[in-house]
Amino acid sequence: ICTDQRDKLQSHLKENGISTGIHYPQALPFLKAYDYLKCKPMDFPIASTLPSKILSIPLFPELDNERIKYIINQLFQFYPDWSSFPLGRLGWAILLHYNRSL
């Protein structure tokens, strides 16, 4: 999930027993391996802002329907106004459809 409220969302999910991860803490152009390129944030304006916004939620084959529904409900609780959800309209449509089908 990409959101300006990453840390707040992460805290909300943690308080409700949902683990999260930050799998991309640094954009690729700014990794030590690429220091020799001397990249600046203005060279990659989007990539330089995303690391502080990306949050990984549970996603693995063994996730059962009950747990998926719980995670979705916690996302609904954090984002009661669907239009503010970081996935936009399509993401909400998918979540609503999946939530109804469980």
Contacts in CASP RR format, 6 or more apart in sequence:
PFRMAT RR
TARGET T0000
AUTHOR 0000-0000-0000
METHOD contacts of the structure
MODEL  1
ICTDQRDKLQSHLKENGISTGIHYPQALPFLKAYDYLKCKPMDFPIASTL
PSKILSIPLFPELDNERIKYIINQLFQFYPDWSSFPLGRLGWAILLHYNR
SL
1 9 0 8 1.000
1 54 0 8 1.000
1 55 0 8 1.000
1 56 0 8 1.000
1 57 0 8 1.000
1 86 0 8 1.000
1 87 0 8 1.000
2 50 0 8 1.000
2 53 0 8 1.000
2 54 0 8 1.000
2 55 0 8 1.000
2 86 0 8 1.000
3 9 0 8 1.000
3 53 0 8 1.000
3 55 0 8 1.000
3 86 0 8 1.000
4 53 0 8 1.000
6 52 0 8 1.000
6 53 0 8 1.000
6 54 0 8 1.000
6 55 0 8 1.000
8 78 0 8 1.000
9 20 0 8 1.000
9 55 0 8 1.000
9 78 0 8 1.000
10 20 0 8 1.000
10 21 0 8 1.000
10 22 0 8 1.000
10 55 0 8 1.000
12 74 0 8 1.000
12 77 0 8 1.000
12 78 0 8 1.000
13 19 0 8 1.000
13 20 0 8 1.000
13 57 0 8 1.000
13 71 0 8 1.000
13 74 0 8 1.000
13 78 0 8 1.000
14 20 0 8 1.000
16 74 0 8 1.000
18 57 0 8 1.000
18 58 0 8 1.000
18 70 0 8 1.000
18 71 0 8 1.000
18 74 0 8 1.000
19 58 0 8 1.000
20 55 0 8 1.000
20 56 0 8 1.000
20 57 0 8 1.000
20 58 0 8 1.000
21 55 0 8 1.000
21 56 0 8 1.000
22 51 0 8 1.000
22 54 0 8 1.000
22 55 0 8 1.000
22 56 0 8 1.000
23 54 0 8 1.000
23 56 0 8 1.000
24 50 0 8 1.000
24 51 0 8 1.000
24 54 0 8 1.000
25 51 0 8 1.000
26 51 0 8 1.000
27 44 0 8 1.000
27 47 0 8 1.000
27 48 0 8 1.000
27 50 0 8 1.000
27 51 0 8 1.000
28 34 0 8 1.000
28 47 0 8 1.000
29 37 0 8 1.000
29 39 0 8 1.000
29 43 0 8 1.000
29 44 0 8 1.000
29 47 0 8 1.000
30 39 0 8 1.000
30 41 0 8 1.000
30 44 0 8 1.000
30 47 0 8 1.000
30 48 0 8 1.000
41 48 0 8 1.000
42 48 0 8 1.000
57 71 0 8 1.000
57 75 0 8 1.000
58 67 0 8 1.000
58 71 0 8 1.000
65 102 0 8 1.000
66 102 0 8 1.000
68 98 0 8 1.000
68 102 0 8 1.000
69 99 0 8 1.000
69 102 0 8 1.000
72 95 0 8 1.000
72 98 0 8 1.000
72 99 0 8 1.000
73 99 0 8 1.000
75 85 0 8 1.000
75 95 0 8 1.000
76 95 0 8 1.000
76 99 0 8 1.000
79 85 0 8 1.000
79 86 0 8 1.000
82 88 0 8 1.000
82 89 0 8 1.000
82 92 0 8 1.000
83 89 0 8 1.000
85 91 0 8 1.000
85 92 0 8 1.000
85 95 0 8 1.000
87 94 0 8 1.000
87 95 0 8 1.000
END
